Structures are given as structure tokens and as C-alpha cells.
Amino acid sequence: MVEILESCLVAPSEETPKHGLWLSNLDLAAARGHTPTVYFYRPSGDHNFFSVEAVKAALSKALVPFYPLQAVSMWAETAASRSTATRRARSSSRHGAITPSTASESSSRRRRRGDCSCDADSADAPWSCSTILPSSLKTERSNMQVTFLKCGGVALGTAMHHFATDGPSAFHFIQTWASLARGEAADALPPPFLDRTLLRARSPPSVVFDHPEYSPDTFSARSTAPYVAAILKLSKGQIALLKSRASGGSSGYAVSTFRAVTAHVWRCFCVTRKLAPDAQTRLYLPAQIRNHVKPPLPQHYFGNALIRVSAVTTVTELVNGSPSFAVEKIKSAVDKVNDVYVRSVIDYLELQGKRCMSARNGVRDTDLWAISWLGMPMYDADFGWGLPQFMARAQLYSSGFLYVTSSPGKDGGVTAVLGLETENMHRFKDLFYEELSCLQS
């Protein structure tokens, strides 16, 4: 049971620019909708623990430099045409990041009291308690929700529209918000870099590679089969074993954590779904481009700075190949990302227009999406009462999505969050951990 204590609009503490912000093709090609995340905090013993007024005041200040998060009607303004005039997200100095709400209206910055536990190890949390998230995501504004739990802890749910920000940009905003809540100066962290024209298409566009990852056929109709999201935990030792297997035991061949974990999931995924041996399976990978374009993007570029790449093979080759086969496929897909390739993607999207901007529905049964949050400041969100105990993406688009993140603390472990059909998840977990056990024996 959840009791709504407050629902309100939080506006910037100062006037913000009223001009529109130009959106790049990479912004428009991002997933249409919000990215919901959740932070769990244990009670600190402070009688003023997670003061709502302090959190709101800090949010109001953070919205001044991050005013694009106030944008309204972003999709309606950008999808109507490909012209510069309609590629702008409208921004108003008095429209806050959160909209007023009642039970029947749109989402909001809400304060709630709920029955959920802040123990992130229970029942594949955070999906065991959906009420910790903003209740409606029908607007393009950002939405935040603070839920006070019966255990004394707090769940902070956030939802920022993907047109406005990618992962690094979103975490930059959270860091700034938390810093202000701790009482630090407004300039303690650098401001976001807002000029997205650095990723403008060339004139005339020049496409020099194939980009099947942006084909309208990439996504299938959303499956009606129920799916669940599971948290898969890997220790530092288990990761070392996966890396060693993928490298063939050679100390001279370095394998990244993301590639080792993703390769293991991909193989188990295909076996679990009992795919036909001659079926083609494709692994989609969003690749960051900040340091791969010339010149590199500013460190705190605010917007979508990632492109899709993919690795493709047959199920037989993947499942029966050497342990290093999948890792090599992933490496080859990512290694091709350079300035020439990125500009080709941007120009391809310019020519294809709205055909590549379709809503994300589902993923083919043969395919898997793998997203890395490794190296991002996921846990750098101390609002004055300590670091979060656990943080994760709170909802997945559909089955067939994998997020690889750092585990809480600094033990070198990894947390993988996977969406899979309910009927397949138990079998997947058994296979996933059985193979790890074999490596340890």
C-alpha cells in the first residue's frame, strides 16, 4: 500500500533561457520515452533523513544549468519534420522538470510512503515494488519520486526522457543535484555543454558504411509473453574466470569485463531460448562516441552521444565455437567505431529521416541488446545522508535487454540485469551459474 504525501512542480530557482535547443540525429534516434532508474538508501539515523525540502531546493538549483530537462512536447516538435525549425525542444523558464499531478493526471515529483523494503537483495528488487517509480511518464518532462519505506529507508525513483540525455549526461545531472543537496557550491561541478550541433550531419550527407542497426526491421512487434527482470551477480573472482576463459588463458590478451560478461550471457541466452542451430543471432551494442569523434566532444557534453553497432553470427557458431569466439565478435563490432564511422551513421539518419525514428517495441527472439553502465558514476549520489545501497535501471523495454553495471561497494563485482520471458528465466539462471561453477571447479 502506498500513501501519496505530496505531488508538486519544481521550477528552476532562476530564470533560464527561453530559446529552443537543436536536437541531433542521435537524439532523435534514441529510444522514445523515459529511462526509469531507482536508488535505494538505508536510514542514516539523522532525524532529518532525506529532507524533502532540501531535496526539492537542490533540484530547483540543479535545473538552472540543466534546463533542457524542462523541455515539453519534445517528440511532437521533432517528429513532424526534419527541418531545423521543428528539431528544437521547447524550453520555458517557468516550466519545471516535474509536472503537477493528481491520481488521474500526468507524472510528478511525488513524495510517498510505501510498504517496500530497501533491501535490494529481496525478490529481484527493484521490480518487486513498482510504486517506487513516478506513476505516469506521458510527458517529456523529467520525473522524480521520493518514497519513504517502512524499513526507514528511502527509494528515489527518477525518469528522464531519452531525447534529452544519455547515461553519462543523466549521471552528471544526478551528481550535480546531490552535490547541491549536500550544501556544496553551485560551481562545485562543471556545467553541462549544451550545443548539440557538434553532431550535425554533413552537407551533403555521405554514407560510407552499412548501418543495419537502424533498419526499421530492427525491432519486432512487442511480445505478449510475460517477462521478468533478474539481477545476476558476479564476483570479482567469477569475472576473472570468464576473462581467462575468453582469452584462452593467455596473459597477453586482455578481455574487458563487459565483453566477458556479455559473451557469457549471449551464449546462455541462445541456449535457453532453444534457437534453431542455423538461425542468425545479433547482439546490439550502444557505443559511446565522446572520445571517438574528431575533435572529441567536450567532457560534459549533454545529449545523446552514442551509436548502435552489432555483432552477428549463427547460433551454432556462437554456442559451439571457442569461448573467445563471442568476445572477438563483440570486439570487432566496437573497434570499428571512429570518426568516419560515426559521421556515416549521422548522415545515414539524416537521409532516412523518420523511418529510423520508430518507437522501440520489442526485440526479435534471436537477438539481444547489451548496454554497459560500467565506469559510470552510478553510486555517486550522496544527497547528504550517505551513498545509495543499490542503484539500477528500474524497468526494461522488453525481454532481450541486458544492462551490465558495477556492483554496490568497491569489491570489483558486477551486477547484470536481464529481461527474459518468465518461462525461460529459471532455465537461464541455472545455465548461467552452472557454467560459472564449472570454471571454478
N, C-alpha and C positions, 0 to 999 in steps of 0.2 A: 504494500500500500504506500502511496506517495501523497504527501500533502504539499500543495503549492503555497509557499510563503510569500513570494513576491515575483512579479514579472514586470520588467521595465525596459525602456530605451536608454542606452548610454550614449551620449553625444560627445564629440571631441571637446576638450577643455578650452580650445582656442578655435578661431576661425581657420578654416582650411580652404585650399584653392577650389574654385568652382569649375575650372576647366575640365574637359574630358581627358581621359588617358587612352592613347592609342594601344590597341591590343595586337600582338604579333600573331603570325600563323600558328606558332607553337602554343600560344594561349588558347586560340580558338579550337585547336585540335585536342586540347586536354579533355579529360573526362567531364561531361556535362553534369554538374552537381557539386555537392559539398563533400569534403573529406572529414568524416567524423573521427575524433580521437578522444581518448579518455585518460585522465591522470588520477591515480589513487594516492591519497595522503593519509598516513596514520595520525591519530591525535597527538599533539605535541605537549599537552599539559598546560598550555597557555590558556587562560580564561578567555582571551580574545582570539582564539584559534580560528583562522580563516575568516577574519572580519570582512563581512560583505561590503561594508562601506569603503574599507581600504582597497579591496579588490576592484570595486567599481571606479574609485577615484583614479587608480593606476591605469585601468582600461581607458578611461576618458583621456588621460595624458598620452597613452600609447597610440591612440587613434589620430593624434595630430600628425606625426611623421608618416604613419601608415594609413593615411586617409583613403587609399584605394579600397580598403576593406569595407568602406561605407557604400561602395558602388551599388546602385539599384538598377533593375531592368537590364542587366548586362547582356543576357542572351538575346533578349528581344531587340536590343540595339545593334548587336553584332551579326545576328543570323540573317537579317533581312537583306543584306547586300554585302558585297566585298569592297565597297568604296571606303576611302579613308574616313569620310564623314560618319558612316554608320559602324565603324570599327572602334568606336570610342565608348568606354564605360562611363556613364554619367556619375558625377560626384557632387554632392551638396554639402556645404559647410555645416548644416544643422541636421543632416541625416546620420544618425549614429550607426554603429556596427550592429546593434541589436534592435529588433522591432518590438513595439508593444504587443502584448498578447493576452488573450483570454483562452479558455479551453477550446474555443471554436475558431480562433484566429491563427495567424502565422506564428512562426517560431520566435523565441525571445531569449534574452538573458534572464534566466529564471533562477530563483533560489527555492530549493525543495528540501523536504525532509523525507527520507526513504528508509526502507527496511533492508536494503542490500548491505552486504558485508564488504569491508575494504580489504578483505583477504583475497588478493588476486590469484591465489592458487586454487580457489574453490570453483568447481563446476565450470571449468573453461571460461572463467571470467575474462573479459568484461561482458560477454554476450549473455550471461545469466541474468542480467538486470538491465533491460533496455531503457528503463526510466531515468537512467543517469545521463541520457543524451537529450539535447534540445528536441522538443516533441514534434516540430514541423520544420522542414527545410525547403519550403516552397518559395522563399525569397532568395535573392542573390546576396543579401547581407550576411555578414558573419554572425554566428550564433554561439553564445556561451551559456553554460548552466552549472551552477554550484549546487550539489546535493549533499546534505548532511546525513550521514549514515547512522544507523542505530548503534554501531560499534564505537561511535565517537569520531570516526574518520570523515573524510570528505572525498567526493568524486567530482572532478572538474571535467565536464564534457565540452568540447569545442567543435565547431563545424565552420570551416572556411571554404568559400567557393573555389573550385579548382581553376576557374578562369583567372582569378586574382593572384593565385600563388601556387608554387610547388612546395615540396618538402623543405628544402633549405630556407626558403623565404618565410614559410609558416613558422618554423622553429626560431628564426630571427625575431619574428613578432612576439612569440611567447617569451623568449629571453628578455626582450625589452619590457614587456608587460610585467613580468616577475621582478625585474630589476627595479622598476618604479614602485612596485608594491613594497619592496624592501626598504624604500626610502632613499634610493640612490639617485644621483643627479640625472636629469633628462638626457645629458650628453655622455653618460657613462658607457653606452654602447653606440656604435656608429649608426647613422640613419640609413634607411633603405635607398637604393639607387633606383629611381622610378622611370627612367627613359627607356622604353622598350623598343624604340626604333633602331637600336643596335642590331636587332634581329629582323630587320625589314628585308623583304625579298628583293632580289636584284632586278634591274630593268635593262634588257628583257630577262625574264627568268631563264635559267639554264639548268636542266635536269640531266645529270650525267650518271646516275645510278638508278637501279630499280628499287622501289620502296613498297613492297607488298604489305608491309606492316600497317599501311594507311589505306589499304583497299577497303571499300565498303563491305566486302565479304569477310573482313577480319572477324567480326562478331556475328554470332548466331542468335536466333531468337532465344529469349530468356527461357531456360528450362523450368518446367513446372515441378520438377522433382525437388523435394525439400533438401536443404543442405545445412551443414553446421560448420562452425569455425572452431578449430582446435589450436591450442597453444602447445607447440612442440619444443621442449627444452633440450639443449645440448650443452654439455660441459666443455671446458677448455680441453680436457683430455680427449673427449669424443671428436671434437673438431680436428685436433691434431692427427687422430687416426684417419679421418676422412681425407685430410690433406695428403697424408703419407700414401694412402691407397691410390689417390688420384695422380700422384707424382711417380708412382711405381717404386717408391722407396728411395728415389734419387734426391739427395740434399741439394743438388744444383738446379732443381726445377721447382720454382716457387708457385704455389697454388693459393689463391686468395680464399678467405673464409667464405665469402659469398658464393664463389664458383663451386667450392667443395660441397657446401650445404645444398645449394640449388641443384647440382648434378645428382646428388643422392635423392632428393625429393622428386625430381623429374623421373628418374628410373622407377622408383617405388610407385609413383603416380600412374605410369603407364601399365605396370603390372597389376595394380589394384583394379584399374578400370577394365582389365581384360581386353585390351585393344587388339585388333587383328594384327598379326605379325608384319604384314606388308603395308599397314596404314602409315601415313605420314604424320608425324607429330612435330609441332612447332612450339618453341619456347620463346615468349615475348619478353623483352627486357627494356625498360625505360633507362636510357643512358644520359647521365648528366653531361652537359656540353660547356659548362662555365670555363673550363681551362682548355677546351679543345678548339675554340674558335680563335681567329686572329683579327685584332688583338683579343686577349682573354676578356671575358666580361668582368666588370667591377666586382669585387669580392662580395658585396652585399646587394647585388642585382636582385630586384624584387619582381618576380614574374615567373613564368614557366620557362625553364632553361633545360629542357630535356627532350630527347627524341626517342622514337621506338626503333629498336633493332631486334633481330630474331635469329635463332638457331633452329635449323630444320634437319630432320633425319627420319629414318623409318624406325618403327617400334623394335624390330629385330636388331637393327644395328645398335640402338640405344641400350636395350636390355641385355643383349648377348655380347656386346662389344667389351673392350677392356675398360677397367674403372676410369681410365684417363680420357676415354672417348668423349663423354658428355662434357667434361671440363674443357677439352680442346674445342668443342663446338661452341661453347659459351665464350671462350677467349677469342675465337675468330670473329664472332659477331660483334663483340665490344671493341676489339682492336681496330676495326675499320672506321671508327668514329674520329674524324679530324675535321678541319675547317672546310675542306672541299665537300666532304660528305654531308656535313650539317647544312651548308648553303644549298646543296642539292635537295635536301628534304624540305627546307623552307620554300624553295622555288616550286617544288612539286606541289606543295599545299596551295601555293598561290594559283597555280594553273587548275588544280582540281576543285578549288572552292568548297562549297558546302557539301559536295559529295563525300569529303573526308571528315566532315564535322558531325556525322550522325551520332545519335545518342548511344552510349555504351549499354548494350543489352546483356548478352551472355557470351560465354566462351565455348568454342567447339569442344566436344568431348575429347578430342585428341590433343588439345592444346592447353598450355599452362602459361600464366603470367607470373613473373617473379620480380618483385620490387625490393630494392635494398635501401634500408634506412641505417645501415651500418656507418659509423663515423659521424652521424648527425647528433646534435646535442639534445637528444630525446629527453634526458633526465635533468637538463639544466633549466629547471622550472621551480625554483625555490621562491615562493611568494612571501617568505618571512617566517615560515613555520616548518622548514625542512624540505628536503628533496622528495619527490614522489616515490612511493614504494614500487609502483608499476605504471608503465605507460604503454599504450598500444593504439593502433587503429581500431576503432570500435565496431565498425561494420564493413563487410566486404561486398563488392558489387554482385558477386555470384560465386558459385563453385568454380574452381580452377584459378583462384588467385592466391599467391603466396607473398607474404611480407617477411623479410629477414631483418631482424633488429638485434641490437645489443641487449643482453640480459641486465636486469637491475644490478646495481653494485658494479664493482670492477674486478670480477672474478674471471674475465675472459670468456665467459659463456655466451651463447647465442639463443635467442628466442625466435622461433619460426611460427608464423601464424598462417594457417592454411584453411581455405574453404573447400569443402568436398561434400558430395551427396551423403546424406545420413547413412544410407545403406552400405556405403563404401568406407566410411571413416574408420570403423573399428578394424577392418582388414588392413587399411593403410597403416595405422599406428602399429599394428603387430609386425608388419613387414619392415617398417621404418626402424623400429628399435631392435628387431631380431638381427638385422644386418649389422647394426652397431655392436650388438653383443658378440657376433661372430668376429668382428675386428678386435674386440677386447680379449678374446679367449686365446 
